[in-house]
Amino acid sequence: MTDSPRLAELRQQEDELVFASFDHHDAWRLGSLIANHAIASDLGVAIDIRRHNLVLFRCVLPGTTSDQEEWIRRKSASVLRFEHSTALLGEQFAERNPFGGGWLAPEDYTLDGGSFPIRVRDAGVIGAVTVSGLSSEADHQMVVDGIRNYLKTVGV
């Protein structure tokens, strides 16, 4: 079975966007980079960077609603459980329903795009970067662009 072009693209993003290291300062700089882009573009999003249950960065911009809190919780839970972006998981599970039969609880997980793993070379997935407030695809792209731009600035 071969990957669809979209699934191959999402896998490539995960292979490419790997950190050499990641600490609280990196979370602040990455989150600020994404937030500044959202502010400059007048986008009402919430941004969350976490290491499992420890929130390292949070920014909630005008135009968001309390729903974003739930989306962030569910998106990041999916990434931390499966160690893949929610966009990749959504594409991967497009043909089957992981919420049927009690496998995944929809109140705890979602496969809507917008959360991406923080993968550190030689350490694996240590956290998640999540954006909520736009379409699933736009949330995902904002995170991917933010990580890509951040990694360029730190020379990885």
N, CA, C and O of each residue as an XYZ file, in Angstrom:
624
protein
N       0.843     -1.176      0.000
C       0.000      0.000      0.000
C       0.893      1.245      0.000
O       1.772      1.378      0.851
N       0.670      2.141     -0.939
C       1.487      3.349     -1.027
C       0.749      4.526     -0.411
O      -0.480      4.571     -0.365
N       1.544      5.474      0.058
C       0.977      6.685      0.649
C       0.359      7.559     -0.422
O       0.836      7.605     -1.556
N      -0.708      8.254     -0.054
C      -1.251      9.289     -0.924
C      -0.222     10.414     -0.987
O       0.639     10.496     -0.110
N      -0.284     11.282     -1.994
C       0.650     12.413     -2.041
C       0.587     13.280     -0.778
O       1.620     13.755     -0.306
N      -0.597     13.486     -0.236
C      -0.734     14.300      0.976
C      -0.093     13.608      2.184
O       0.588     14.254      2.981
N      -0.307     12.315      2.317
C       0.285     11.579      3.427
C       1.808     11.588      3.311
O       2.502     11.739      4.317
N       2.329     11.429      2.111
C       3.782     11.484      1.897
C       4.326     12.862      2.268
O       5.398     12.960      2.866
N       3.607     13.919      1.926
C       4.015     15.286      2.274
C       4.050     15.475      3.796
O       4.989     16.065      4.332
N       3.039     14.980      4.473
C       2.971     15.110      5.927
C       4.081     14.320      6.614
O       4.654     14.782      7.601
N       4.386     13.132      6.095
C       5.499     12.346      6.646
C       6.828     13.085      6.430
O       7.686     13.102      7.313
N       6.985     13.687      5.261
C       8.204     14.440      4.958
C       8.363     15.615      5.923
O       9.472     15.895      6.378
N       7.275     16.294      6.233
C       7.338     17.401      7.190
C       7.860     16.912      8.537
O       8.698     17.569      9.154
N       7.374     15.775      8.989
C       7.812     15.245     10.283
C       9.273     14.808     10.255
O       9.983     14.949     11.250
N       9.724     14.276      9.115
C      11.130     13.898      8.984
C      12.033     15.130      8.961
O      13.143     15.105      9.494
N      11.555     16.195      8.348
C      12.343     17.422      8.176
C      12.392     18.284      9.433
O      13.445     18.831      9.762
N      11.290     18.411     10.127
C      11.166     19.384     11.219
C      11.518     18.754     12.563
O      10.653     18.479     13.394
N      12.808     18.537     12.743
C      13.348     17.896     13.944
C      14.311     18.878     14.612
O      15.136     19.503     13.946
N      14.197     19.002     15.914
C      15.035     19.907     16.695
C      16.297     19.189     17.167
O      16.269     17.991     17.447
N      17.395     19.923     17.255
C      18.617     19.375     17.848
C      18.445     19.279     19.358
O      18.949     18.348     19.987
N      17.738     20.236     19.937
C      17.406     20.261     21.357
C      16.177     21.157     21.498
O      15.818     21.881     20.569
N      15.543     21.102     22.654
C      14.355     21.933     22.864
C      14.165     22.137     24.348
O      13.999     21.178     25.101
N      14.191     23.413     24.775
C      13.984     23.722     26.183
C      12.949     24.843     26.326
O      12.314     25.234     25.347
N      12.785     25.349     27.534
C      11.797     26.392     27.801
C      12.048     27.651     26.977
O      11.104     28.305     26.534
N      13.314     27.990     26.774
C      13.652     29.172     25.976
C      13.266     28.979     24.513
O      12.771     29.904     23.868
N      13.496     27.774     23.994
C      13.094     27.469     22.622
C      11.580     27.579     22.480
O      11.082     28.093     21.479
N      10.855     27.100     23.478
C       9.390     27.180     23.440
C       8.951     28.634     23.373
O       8.064     28.979     22.592
N       9.559     29.485     24.182
C       9.208     30.907     24.175
C       9.506     31.540     22.813
O       8.678     32.272     22.270
N      10.689     31.256     22.265
C      11.069     31.860     20.983
C      10.189     31.348     19.846
O       9.746     32.132     19.007
N       9.932     30.041     19.809
C       9.068     29.472     18.767
C       7.648     30.003     18.900
O       7.053     30.434     17.912
N       7.105     29.978     20.105
C       5.747     30.482     20.317
C       5.626     31.947     19.953
O       4.636     32.357     19.348
N       6.620     32.740     20.313
C       6.605     34.172     19.985
C       6.669     34.390     18.484
O       6.011     35.288     17.959
N       7.456     33.576     17.786
C       7.550     33.682     16.329
C       6.191     33.421     15.684
O       5.757     34.167     14.807
N       5.525     32.357     16.127
C       4.196     32.028     15.586
C       3.194     33.119     15.966
O       2.394     33.535     15.129
N       3.226     33.582     17.202
C       2.295     34.622     17.662
C       2.506     35.921     16.899
O       1.533     36.563     16.503
N       3.748     36.318     16.686
C       4.014     37.560     15.951
C       3.514     37.482     14.516
O       3.012     38.467     13.974
N       3.650     36.309     13.901
C       3.106     36.124     12.554
C       1.570     36.244     12.576
O       0.980     36.886     11.707
N       0.949     35.631     13.557
C      -0.518     35.690     13.668
C      -0.983     37.126     13.905
O      -1.969     37.565     13.314
N      -0.277     37.856     14.765
C      -0.635     39.256     15.044
C      -0.485     40.094     13.784
O      -1.375     40.877     13.451
N       0.636     39.939     13.079
C       0.876     40.703     11.849
C      -0.156     40.384     10.777
O      -0.483     41.239      9.953
N      -0.670     39.160     10.784
C      -1.668     38.726      9.792
C      -3.092     38.913     10.292
O      -4.044     38.580      9.586
N      -3.251     39.447     11.510
C      -4.555     39.684     12.123
C      -5.395     38.403     12.192
O      -6.564     38.381     11.806
N      -4.765     37.347     12.694
C      -5.426     36.044     12.808
C      -5.777     35.769     14.264
O      -4.924     35.871     15.146
N      -7.011     35.428     14.504
C      -7.471     35.099     15.849
C      -7.214     33.642     16.162
O      -8.051     32.783     15.885
N      -6.067     33.364     16.734
C      -5.696     31.988     17.059
C      -5.216     31.898     18.500
O      -4.853     32.896     19.123
N      -5.225     30.688     19.001
C      -4.595     30.361     20.277
C      -3.410     29.458     19.943
O      -3.504     28.580     19.085
N      -2.298     29.687     20.632
C      -1.060     28.946     20.391
C      -0.634     28.314     21.711
O      -0.638     28.967     22.755
N      -0.268     27.043     21.652
C       0.113     26.301     22.849
C       1.327     25.441     22.532
O       1.360     24.744     21.517
N       2.320     25.497     23.407
C       3.472     24.603     23.306
C       3.604     23.921     24.654
O       3.669     24.583     25.690
N       3.642     22.593     24.639
C       3.681     21.861     25.894
C       4.587     20.645     25.805
O       4.791     20.055     24.743
N       5.120     20.301     26.966
C       5.804     19.032     27.175
C       4.847     18.210     28.016
O       4.788     18.365     29.235
N       4.112     17.352     27.372
C       3.062     16.566     28.013
C       2.119     17.500     28.780
O       1.428     18.284     28.129
N       2.043     17.473     30.080
C       1.070     18.318     30.788
C       1.629     19.651     31.260
O       0.927     20.406     31.932
N       2.872     19.955     30.925
C       3.490     21.217     31.315
C       3.415     22.207     30.158
O       4.055     22.008     29.125
N       2.635     23.271     30.329
C       2.508     24.292     29.285
C       3.741     25.185     29.345
O       4.033     25.787     30.379
N       4.466     25.266     28.222
C       5.680     26.076     28.138
C       5.414     27.434     27.502
O       6.143     28.394     27.752
N       4.366     27.518     26.674
C       4.009     28.770     26.009
C       2.512     28.743     25.732
O       1.960     27.720     25.326
N       1.869     29.876     25.955
C       0.443     29.997     25.622
C       0.177     31.435     25.219
O       0.595     32.371     25.900
N      -0.516     31.599     24.118
C      -0.922     32.916     23.650
C      -2.323     32.780     23.060
O      -2.569     31.923     22.211
N      -3.224     33.622     23.514
C      -4.599     33.605     23.020
C      -4.881     34.993     22.466
O      -4.916     35.972     23.211
N      -5.081     35.074     21.168
C      -5.246     36.363     20.502
C      -6.718     36.719     20.336
O      -7.580     35.841     20.367
N      -7.006     38.007     20.161
C      -8.394     38.431     19.941
C      -9.009     37.688     18.755
O      -8.357     37.461     17.736
N     -10.258     37.322     18.913
C     -10.970     36.582     17.881
C     -11.136     35.112     18.218
O     -11.880     34.398     17.545
N     -10.447     34.654     19.256
C     -10.601     33.258     19.665
C     -11.792     33.131     20.615
O     -12.307     34.123     21.131
N     -12.202     31.915     20.825
C     -13.291     31.643     21.755
C     -12.811     30.606     22.771
O     -11.711     30.068     22.646
N     -13.626     30.337     23.758
C     -13.262     29.324     24.745
C     -13.174     27.933     24.123
O     -12.577     27.030     24.710
N     -13.760     27.750     22.945
C     -13.655     26.458     22.253
C     -12.203     26.099     21.942
O     -11.851     24.920     21.906
N     -11.358     27.109     21.717
C      -9.967     26.828     21.362
C      -9.260     26.054     22.477
O      -8.378     25.241     22.201
N      -9.635     26.298     23.713
C      -9.033     25.564     24.832
C      -9.269     24.060     24.679
O      -8.354     23.259     24.874
N     -10.490     23.686     24.332
C     -10.816     22.272     24.140
C     -10.098     21.691     22.932
O      -9.575     20.578     22.989
N     -10.073     22.448     21.837
C      -9.383     21.967     20.637
C      -7.906     21.743     20.925
O      -7.344     20.728     20.512
N      -7.275     22.673     21.625
C      -5.859     22.527     21.962
C      -5.642     21.290     22.831
O      -4.719     20.514     22.582
N      -6.466     21.104     23.828
C      -6.326     19.955     24.714
C      -6.428     18.649     23.933
O      -5.614     17.744     24.118
N      -7.422     18.555     23.068
C      -7.655     17.315     22.318
C      -6.602     17.096     21.228
O      -6.146     15.972     21.017
N      -6.217     18.183     20.533
C      -5.191     18.054     19.484
C      -3.857     17.623     20.090
O      -3.226     16.687     19.599
N      -3.429     18.297     21.146
C      -2.128     17.964     21.736
C      -2.159     16.560     22.343
O      -1.149     15.856     22.295
N      -3.278     16.139     22.908
C      -3.384     14.779     23.443
C      -3.177     13.744     22.337
O      -2.543     12.713     22.564
N      -3.702     14.011     21.154
C      -3.531     13.091     20.025
C      -2.069     13.000     19.612
O      -1.553     11.907     19.380
N      -1.402     14.144     19.520
C       0.013     14.157     19.138
C       0.858     13.436     20.174
O       1.731     12.641     19.826
N       0.602     13.710     21.439
C       1.412     13.101     22.490
C       1.167     11.595     22.606
O       2.060     10.855     23.018
N      -0.018     11.144     22.250
C      -0.301      9.705     22.295
C       0.317      8.967     21.112
O       0.913      7.903     21.281
N       0.172      9.545     19.893
C       0.582      8.841     18.677
C       1.916      9.309     18.102
O       2.468      8.666     17.209
N       2.435     10.425     18.610
C       3.717     10.981     18.182
C       3.758     11.336     16.698
O       4.791     11.215     16.039
N       2.617     11.774     16.195
C       2.507     12.283     14.824
C       1.579     13.487     14.835
O       0.783     13.665     15.757
N       1.693     14.314     13.794
C       0.816     15.478     13.717
C      -0.634     15.040     13.561
O      -0.923     13.961     13.044
N      -1.528     15.892     14.016
C      -2.948     15.559     13.879
C      -3.355     15.553     12.409
O      -4.272     14.823     12.032
N      -2.696     16.346     11.575
C      -2.994     16.317     10.137
C      -2.619     14.964      9.546
O      -3.373     14.397      8.755
N      -1.452     14.446      9.928
C      -1.031     13.138      9.437
C      -1.974     12.055      9.945
O      -2.376     11.174      9.185
N      -2.326     12.115     11.217
C      -3.248     11.127     11.778
C      -4.601     11.179     11.080
O      -5.190     10.141     10.780
N      -5.094     12.393     10.821
C      -6.371     12.540     10.128
C      -6.339     11.933      8.747
O      -7.294     11.282      8.324
N      -5.240     12.145      8.040
C      -5.080     11.573      6.693
C      -4.939     10.056      6.776
O      -5.523      9.324      5.975
N      -4.176      9.601      7.732
C      -3.934      8.173      7.902
C      -5.224      7.415      8.241
O      -5.448      6.304      7.759
N      -6.063      8.030      9.073
C      -7.298      7.387      9.491
C      -8.505      7.795      8.658
O      -9.640      7.524      9.050
N      -8.284      8.435      7.527
C      -9.392      8.923      6.697
C     -10.335      7.806      6.273
O     -11.537      8.028      6.129
N      -9.800      6.615      6.076
C     -10.604      5.484      5.604
C     -11.310      4.726      6.717
O     -12.251      3.975      6.460
N     -10.861      4.918      7.955
C     -11.492      4.186      9.067
C     -11.710      5.138     10.236
O     -11.007      6.137     10.387
N     -12.668      4.815     11.032
C     -13.056      5.687     12.138
C     -12.440      5.188     13.446
O     -12.905      4.198     14.010
N     -11.376      5.879     13.942
C     -10.765      5.421     15.186
C     -11.618      5.707     16.425
O     -11.298      5.256     17.525
N     -12.707      6.460     16.236
C     -13.579      6.780     17.368
C     -14.687      5.746     17.534
O     -15.366      5.708     18.560
N     -14.863      4.909     16.515
C     -15.862      3.854     16.609
C     -15.357      2.697     17.451
O     -14.154      2.440     17.483
N     -16.228      2.011     18.116
C     -15.860      0.842     18.896
C     -15.116      1.149     20.184
O     -14.555      0.248     20.808
N     -15.107      2.417     20.587
C     -14.501      2.777     21.854
C     -12.988      2.856     21.865
O     -12.391      2.965     22.936
N     -12.337      2.804     20.681
C     -10.878      2.852     20.635
C     -10.359      4.203     21.098
O      -9.490      4.262     21.969
N     -10.869      5.284     20.537
C     -10.515      6.642     20.955
C     -11.774      7.375     21.392
O     -12.815      7.287     20.741
N     -11.669      8.085     22.479
C     -12.810      8.865     22.970
C     -12.772     10.246     22.324
O     -11.798     10.978     22.502
N     -13.825     10.620     21.567
C     -13.818     11.922     20.892
C     -13.770     13.101     21.850
O     -13.404     14.203     21.441
N     -14.126     12.902     23.101
C     -14.028     14.003     24.066
C     -12.587     14.208     24.536
O     -12.287     15.217     25.175
N     -11.691     13.262     24.228
C     -10.296     13.367     24.641
C      -9.315     13.577     23.494
O      -8.224     14.106     23.707
N      -9.684     13.171     22.285
C      -8.771     13.220     21.139
C      -9.488     13.781     19.918
O     -10.713     13.725     19.813
N      -8.689     14.325     18.994
C      -9.216     14.737     17.698
C      -8.131     14.541     16.652
O      -6.941     14.538     16.968
N      -8.546     14.380     15.423
C      -7.611     14.228     14.320
C      -7.647     15.445     13.396
O      -7.175     15.380     12.261
N      -8.203     16.548     13.881
C      -8.195     17.789     13.121
C      -6.798     18.387     13.170
O      -6.156     18.388     14.220
N      -6.329     18.895     12.038
C      -4.982     19.446     11.947
C      -4.753     20.628     12.870
O      -5.691     21.307     13.288
N      -3.478     20.858     13.178
C      -3.114     22.017     13.970
C      -2.192     21.712     15.122
O      -1.773     22.630     15.827
N      -1.860     20.448     15.339
C      -0.904     20.100     16.383
C       0.203     19.261     15.754
O      -0.052     18.374     14.939
N       1.431     19.561     16.148
C       2.600     18.953     15.516
C       3.582     18.525     16.608
O       3.766     19.247     17.588
N       4.213     17.358     16.449
C       5.132     16.898     17.487
C       6.422     17.719     17.537
O       6.954     18.138     16.508
N       6.904     17.936     18.749
C       8.248     18.476     18.947
C       9.144     17.255     19.049
O       9.199     16.583     20.079
N       9.840     16.985     17.961
C      10.701     15.804     17.885
C      12.149     16.284     18.019
O      12.605     17.132     17.253
N      12.859     15.734     18.996
C      14.251     16.091     19.232
C      15.126     14.921     18.783
O      14.898     13.770     19.156
N      16.135     15.251     17.972
C      17.050     14.236     17.470
C      17.609     13.422     18.633
O      18.053     13.987     19.633
N      17.587     12.124     18.507
C      18.105     11.161     19.493
C      17.307     11.126     20.799
O      17.718     10.459     21.748
N      16.178     11.830     20.862
C      15.342     11.786     22.067
C      13.899     11.408     21.741
O      13.203     10.862     22.597
N      13.439     11.686     20.526
C      12.070     11.391     20.138
C      11.139     12.556     20.410
O      11.575     13.699     20.544
N       9.866     12.258     20.490
C       8.841     13.287     20.693
C       8.808     13.656     22.172
O       8.623     12.805     23.043
N       8.992     14.952     22.431
C       9.016     15.425     23.821
C       7.889     16.416     24.106
O       7.743     16.873     25.240
N       7.095     16.750     23.094
C       6.026     17.708     23.306
C       5.234     17.942     22.035
O       5.348     17.202     21.058
N       4.415     19.008     22.074
C       3.560     19.345     20.940
C       3.417     20.855     20.815
O       3.370     21.578     21.811
N       3.348     21.314     19.570
C       3.031     22.707     19.246
C       1.646     22.680     18.617
O       1.402     21.923     17.678
N       0.739     23.504     19.133
C      -0.645     23.464     18.670
C      -1.146     24.868     18.385
O      -0.882     25.803     19.140
N      -1.881     25.001     17.272
C      -2.582     26.235     16.921
C      -4.042     25.872     16.714
O      -4.360     24.835     16.131
N      -4.931     26.739     17.200
C      -6.367     26.538     17.013
C      -7.033     27.875     16.755
O      -6.703     28.878     17.388
N      -7.970     27.882     15.823
C      -8.741     29.086     15.544
C      -9.044     29.289     14.074
O      -9.946     30.049     13.722
N      -8.295     28.613     13.210
C      -8.500     28.703     11.768
C      -9.052     27.367     11.280
O      -9.528     26.565     12.083
N      -8.994     27.123      9.991
C      -9.371     25.805      9.484
C      -8.313     24.794      9.912
O      -7.204     25.170     10.292
N      -8.652     23.541      9.851
C      -7.729     22.471     10.217
C      -6.430     22.587      9.423
O      -5.341     22.488      9.989
N      -6.544     22.793      8.135
C      -5.368     22.902      7.256
C      -4.562     24.164      7.570
O      -3.333     24.115      7.618
N      -5.234     25.277      7.781
C      -4.526     26.534      8.076
C      -3.834     26.472      9.437
O      -2.720     26.976      9.581
N      -4.475     25.864     10.436
C      -3.832     25.673     11.734
C      -2.548     24.859     11.562
O      -1.495     25.226     12.083
N      -2.650     23.756     10.828
C      -1.485     22.895     10.593
C      -0.370     23.674      9.896
O       0.790     23.614     10.303
N      -0.731     24.399      8.854
C       0.282     25.117      8.078
C       0.965     26.197      8.909
O       2.161     26.441      8.745
N       0.212     26.848      9.806
C       0.808     27.866     10.657
C       1.866     27.254     11.570
O       2.923     27.849     11.776
N       1.594     26.084     12.113
C       2.567     25.407     12.979
C       3.788     24.983     12.157
O       4.924     25.228     12.564
N       3.561     24.356     11.013
C       4.671     23.886     10.174
C       5.545     25.061      9.744
O       6.770     24.983      9.835
N       4.936     26.140      9.280
C       5.706     27.316      8.859
C       6.483     27.900     10.035
O       7.636     28.304      9.882
N       5.856     27.943     11.203
C       6.524     28.471     12.381
C       7.744     27.642     12.761
O       8.813     28.191     13.028
N       7.585     26.320     12.787
C       8.721     25.455     13.134
C       9.815     25.573     12.083
O      10.994     25.685     12.417
N       9.425     25.550     10.819
C      10.416     25.644      9.734
C      11.205     26.954      9.843
O      12.432     26.956      9.741
N      10.503     28.048     10.049
C      11.178     29.353     10.177
C      12.062     29.389     11.419
O      13.171     29.923     11.372
N      11.591     28.834     12.518
C      12.390     28.803     13.736
C      13.675     28.008     13.530
O      14.753     28.461     13.916
N      13.572     26.840     12.932
C      14.746     26.012     12.720
C      15.761     26.703     11.797
O      16.967     26.517     11.957
N      15.284     27.489     10.844
C      16.197     28.277      9.994
C      16.949     29.313     10.805
O      18.134     29.549     10.565
N      16.269     29.940     11.772
C      16.919     30.994     12.559
C      17.954     30.447     13.522
O      18.913     31.143     13.856
N      17.777     29.195     13.981
C      18.749     28.623     14.919
C      19.799     27.778     14.195
O      20.697     27.218     14.824
N      19.677     27.693     12.876
C      20.698     27.016     12.088
C      20.685     25.518     12.180
O      21.739     24.885     12.120
N      19.508     24.930     12.324
C      19.413     23.460     12.369
C      19.176     22.939     10.976
O      19.064     21.729     10.780
